[in-house]
Amino acid sequence: MTASAQLEGLDLRDGWRVIRNLPRNPNGSGGTFSNSYLAEKNGRVAFVKAFDFSDAFEPGVDTLKRLAVLVSSYEHERDVLEHCRGRRLSHVAVAIDHGYVDVPNLGQVEGRVYYLLFEQAAGDIRCQMDEAQTSDLVWCMRALRSVCLGLAQVHREIIAHQDLKPSNVLAYDDGVFKIADFGRSSKRGASIWHDDLRFPGDRTYAPPELLYGFVAPDFVPRRMGTDLYMLGNLAAFLFTGTNMTGSLLARLDPQHHWTKWSSDYAGVLPYVQEAFARVLEELEGRLPAEVKSFVLGFVRQLCNPEPKRRGHPKAIGRPDQYYCERYIAELTHTVTLLELRARVAARSGVA
């Protein structure tokens, strides 16, 4: 059993005590290098992300080199979250504390576990939707607006999330949604080892150009353009359960799939665009009538396989092309209309 899996009953900083381990979701894609717990302090419950450094001690591993990478990952996420907390970013799940704890009966190196402490959420939006079994349009649109607000906040700080997916959007009991897990984020001016990866996040949700090896040299189109794609992908998921990346690749001829294609992205782009058009056509047939026009346009603009055409139509080619502000007012207007319709339906007794 690794050190990070032995925290139950231990005391953390400032009076927090670890009370229970949270088992990994077998259907989840996160938490590969961490263990999760609940901690309690004066009746208040928090979520603990405990970083797992155990693979640095595996046979054949350069322990010091691997520990340096793992510690830098922890420090990067901690520092990004501290920056977000200092800037009071309201739609980001920032850490409320951080530190390390030494596990008894283990050495000081292998027994030291670094952690981040967070406000406890009701769950991520994927789990919340699974439990409800139905998608409330107002709930989904509020979630989408909150994520857009969160991305707008971090993008103003020139921070890119790079791993935006359903499991990294948290829902809270007060109806607030926040983007979480900045372990794969990038901040312009701050170097981290995963910046060298073509795509540091979950490849299941990656924009197609990165899968094919096309990487823009500049931070904003590469990093923040990726966030826009994943925001559009999240919209498709919220209202239809669709993963645009998987749907797109499933509609390509095998010879044009990224695992087979050996030429440049420009050569395969027409085929990817054709597949994208088919996915949009199928998506249109599955979207609820009340949100069809807005969500279809939103996904079409943000998930465009050609990065230089990705973004709000009024922003293409402008300095704010890869920023989210232009969508916030549209999302707020759409949420207001849906809420109004829901109130009218409730008063009239219409289900």
C-alpha positions in Angstrom: 0.0 0.0 0.0 1.4 3.4 -1.0 1.9 6.3 1.4 -0.9 8.3 -0.2 -3.3 5.5 0.4 -2.7 5.5 4.2 -4.0 8.9 5.3 -7.2 7.9 7.1 -7.1 9.2 10.7 -4.1 11.4 10.2 -4.0 15.1 11.1 -3.3 17.7 8.5 -2.4 21.4 8.9 -4.7 23.8 10.8 -6.8 21.3 12.6 -8.0 19.2 9.6 -8.3 15.4 10.1 -8.6 12.8 7.3 -11.8 10.9 8.0 -12.5 8.7 5.0 -10.9 7.4 1.8 -12.9 8.0 -1.4 -12.6 5.0 -3.8 -11.8 5.7 -7.4 -14.7 5.8 -9.8 -14.0 2.8 -12.1 -15.6 4.7 -15.0 -13.6 7.9 -14.3 -10.6 9.1 -16.1 -8.9 11.3 -13.4 -7.0 10.7 -10.3 -4.3 8.5 -11.8 -1.5 10.0 -9.7 -3.5 10.8 -6.6 -5.8 9.5 -3.9 -8.9 11.2 -2.6 -10.2 11.6 0.9 -12.7 13.6 3.0 -11.3 15.6 5.9 -13.2 17.3 8.8 -12.6 20.3 10.9 -15.1 21.7 13.4 -18.0 20.0 11.6 -16.8 21.3 8.2 -16.0 18.7 5.5 -13.5 19.2 2.7 -12.1 17.1 -0.1 -8.4 16.1 -0.1 -6.3 15.4 -3.2 -3.3 13.4 -2.0 -0.5 13.2 -4.5 0.9 9.7 -5.1 4.6 9.6 -5.6 5.0 5.8 -5.3 6.0 5.2 -8.9 9.3 7.0 -8.2 10.3 4.1 -6.0 9.6 1.3 -8.6 12.5 -0.9 -9.6 14.5 0.5 -12.5 13.2 4.0 -12.0 15.6 7.0 -11.5 14.0 7.9 -8.2 15.5 11.4 -7.8 14.6 12.4 -11.4 11.1 11.0 -11.1 10.5 12.7 -7.7 11.6 16.0 -9.2 8.9 15.6 -11.9 6.2 14.7 -9.4 7.1 17.4 -7.0 7.1 20.0 -9.8 3.6 18.8 -10.8 2.3 19.3 -7.3 4.0 22.7 -7.0 2.7 23.8 -10.4 -0.9 23.0 -9.6 -0.6 24.5 -6.1 0.9 27.7 -7.5 -1.8 28.1 -10.3 -4.5 27.6 -7.7 -2.9 30.1 -5.3 -2.8 32.6 -8.2 -6.5 32.0 -8.9 -7.4 32.3 -5.3 -5.4 35.5 -5.0 -7.3 36.9 -8.0 -10.7 35.7 -6.5 -11.7 33.7 -9.5 -15.3 32.8 -8.5 -15.8 30.0 -11.0 -12.6 28.1 -10.3 -12.4 25.4 -7.6 -9.4 26.8 -5.8 -7.6 25.1 -2.9 -8.5 26.3 0.6 -5.3 24.9 2.0 -2.2 22.8 1.0 0.7 21.1 2.6 2.2 17.7 3.4 1.8 15.0 6.0 4.2 12.3 7.0 2.8 8.8 7.2 3.9 6.9 10.4 6.3 4.0 10.1 7.6 5.1 6.7 10.8 6.9 5.8 10.8 10.7 5.4 11.1 10.6 1.7 8.7 7.8 0.6 6.3 8.5 3.5 5.8 12.2 2.8 2.5 13.0 1.1 1.7 16.3 -0.4 -1.9 17.4 -0.6 -4.4 20.0 -1.7 -7.6 20.7 0.3 -10.8 21.8 -1.5 -14.3 22.8 -0.6 -16.5 19.7 -0.9 -18.6 19.6 -4.0 -21.8 17.7 -4.5 -20.1 15.9 -7.4 -18.9 16.5 -11.0 -21.5 17.2 -13.7 -21.1 13.7 -15.3 -22.0 12.0 -12.0 -24.8 14.5 -11.3 -26.4 13.8 -14.7 -26.0 10.0 -14.3 -27.8 10.2 -10.9 -30.6 12.3 -12.3 -31.1 10.1 -15.4 -32.5 13.1 -17.2 -31.0 16.4 -18.4 -32.7 19.5 -17.1 -32.1 22.1 -19.8 -31.9 25.0 -17.4 -29.4 23.1 -15.2 -27.3 22.2 -18.2 -27.3 25.7 -19.6 -26.3 27.2 -16.2 -23.5 24.7 -16.0 -22.3 25.7 -19.5 -22.5 29.4 -18.6 -20.5 28.8 -15.4 -17.8 26.9 -17.3 -17.6 29.7 -19.8 -17.2 32.2 -17.0 -14.5 30.1 -15.4 -12.5 29.9 -18.6 -12.9 33.6 -19.2 -11.5 34.2 -15.7 -8.4 32.0 -16.2 -7.8 33.1 -19.8 -7.6 36.7 -18.6 -4.7 35.5 -16.4 -3.2 33.8 -19.5 -3.8 30.4 -17.9 -5.1 27.5 -20.1 -6.8 24.6 -18.4 -6.1 22.0 -21.1 -8.1 19.2 -19.5 -11.7 20.5 -19.5 -14.1 17.5 -19.5 -17.2 16.6 -17.6 -15.4 15.1 -14.6 -13.5 18.4 -14.1 -16.6 20.5 -13.8 -17.9 20.4 -10.2 -21.5 21.1 -9.0 -22.1 22.5 -5.6 -25.2 22.4 -3.4 -25.9 26.1 -3.8 -26.3 25.7 -7.6 -22.8 27.0 -8.4 -20.5 25.2 -10.9 -16.7 25.5 -11.0 -13.9 24.2 -13.2 -11.5 22.0 -11.3 -8.2 20.1 -11.6 -5.5 22.3 -12.9 -2.9 19.6 -12.9 -2.4 19.8 -16.7 -2.8 23.6 -17.0 -0.3 25.9 -18.5 0.5 29.5 -17.5 2.3 31.7 -19.9 5.7 32.6 -18.4 5.8 29.6 -16.1 7.4 26.4 -17.4 6.3 22.9 -16.5 7.4 19.5 -17.9 4.0 18.7 -19.5 4.3 21.8 -21.7 6.5 19.6 -23.9 3.6 17.1 -24.6 1.6 17.5 -27.7 -1.6 17.3 -25.6 -1.2 17.1 -21.8 -4.9 16.4 -21.0 -7.1 13.4 -21.5 -6.7 12.4 -25.2 -10.3 11.2 -25.3 -11.3 14.9 -25.4 -8.4 16.3 -27.5 -9.0 18.6 -30.5 -8.2 16.8 -33.7 -5.3 18.9 -34.9 -3.2 17.9 -31.8 -4.0 14.2 -32.4 -2.6 14.7 -36.0 0.5 16.5 -34.7 -0.4 20.0 -35.7 0.8 22.3 -32.9 0.5 26.1 -33.2 3.7 27.8 -32.0 2.0 30.5 -30.0 0.5 30.1 -26.5 -2.9 31.6 -27.1 -4.1 29.7 -30.2 -2.4 26.4 -29.1 -3.4 26.4 -25.4 -6.5 28.6 -25.2 -7.8 27.4 -28.6 -7.7 23.9 -27.1 -9.8 25.1 -24.2 -12.4 26.5 -26.6 -12.6 23.1 -28.4 -13.2 21.4 -25.1 -15.8 23.9 -24.1 -17.7 23.2 -27.3 -17.3 19.4 -26.6 -18.7 20.0 -23.1 -21.8 21.6 -24.6 -22.4 18.6 -26.9 -22.0 16.3 -23.9 -24.3 18.3 -21.6 -27.2 18.3 -24.1 -26.8 15.0 -25.9 -24.1 12.9 -24.2 -21.9 13.3 -27.3 -18.1 13.4 -27.2 -17.2 15.3 -30.3 -13.7 13.8 -30.6 -14.8 10.2 -30.5 -17.8 11.0 -32.8 -15.5 12.8 -35.3 -12.9 10.0 -35.5 -15.6 7.3 -35.7 -16.9 8.9 -38.9 -13.5 9.0 -40.7 -12.4 6.4 -43.2 -9.8 4.3 -41.5 -7.1 5.6 -43.8 -7.8 9.1 -42.6 -7.7 8.3 -38.9 -4.9 10.0 -36.9 -3.3 6.7 -36.1 -2.9 5.9 -39.9 -2.3 9.3 -41.5 1.3 10.0 -42.2 1.2 13.3 -44.0 0.5 16.8 -42.6 -2.8 18.0 -41.0 -3.6 20.3 -44.0 -3.9 17.2 -46.2 -6.4 15.4 -44.0 -8.3 18.5 -42.9 -10.9 18.3 -45.7 -11.8 14.8 -44.6 -12.0 15.8 -41.0 -14.2 18.7 -41.9 -16.5 16.4 -43.8 -16.8 14.1 -40.8 -17.4 17.2 -38.6 -20.3 18.2 -40.8 -21.9 14.8 -40.4 -21.4 14.8 -36.6 -23.1 18.3 -36.5 -26.0 16.9 -38.6 -26.5 14.0 -36.3 -26.2 16.3 -33.3 -28.9 18.6 -34.6 -31.3 15.7 -34.7 -30.7 14.9 -31.1 -30.7 18.3 -29.5 -33.9 19.5 -27.7 -35.8 22.0 -29.7 -35.6 24.7 -27.1 -31.8 24.9 -27.3 -31.1 23.4 -30.7 -30.1 26.6 -32.6 -27.9 28.0 -29.8 -26.1 24.8 -28.9 -25.5 23.7 -32.5 -24.0 27.1 -33.4 -21.9 27.0 -30.2 -20.5 23.6 -31.0 -20.0 24.4 -34.6 -17.9 27.5 -33.8 -15.9 26.1 -30.9 -15.2 22.6 -32.2 -14.2 23.6 -35.7 -11.3 21.2 -36.7 -9.4 24.2 -38.2 -8.0 26.1 -35.3 -7.8 29.4 -37.1 -11.6 29.3 -37.7 -12.4 28.4 -34.1 -14.2 30.9 -31.9 -17.0 33.5 -32.1 -17.7 34.6 -35.7 -17.2 38.3 -34.7 -13.8 37.5 -33.2 -12.2 35.5 -36.0 -8.8 37.0 -36.8 -9.0 39.5 -33.9 -6.8 39.5 -30.8 -9.8 38.2 -28.7 -10.5 35.2 -31.0 -9.6 32.6 -28.4 -11.3 34.3 -25.5 -14.8 33.5 -24.1 -16.3 36.9 -23.3 -18.4 37.2 -26.4 -20.3 34.0 -25.4 -21.1 35.0 -21.8 -23.8 37.5 -22.7 -25.4 35.0 -25.2 -25.4 32.2 -22.6 -26.8 34.5 -19.9 -29.6 35.5 -22.3 -30.4 31.9 -23.2 -30.4 30.9 -19.5 -32.9 33.7 -18.7 -35.2 32.6 -21.5 -35.1 29.0 -20.3 -35.8 30.0 -16.7 -38.7 32.2 -17.9 -40.2 29.4 -19.9 -39.9 27.0 -16.9 -41.7 29.5 -14.6 -44.5 30.0 -17.1 -44.8 26.2 -17.6 -44.9 25.7 -13.8 -47.6 28.3 -13.4 -49.7 26.8 -16.2 -49.2 23.3 -14.9 -47.4 22.1 -18.0 -44.8 19.4 -17.3 
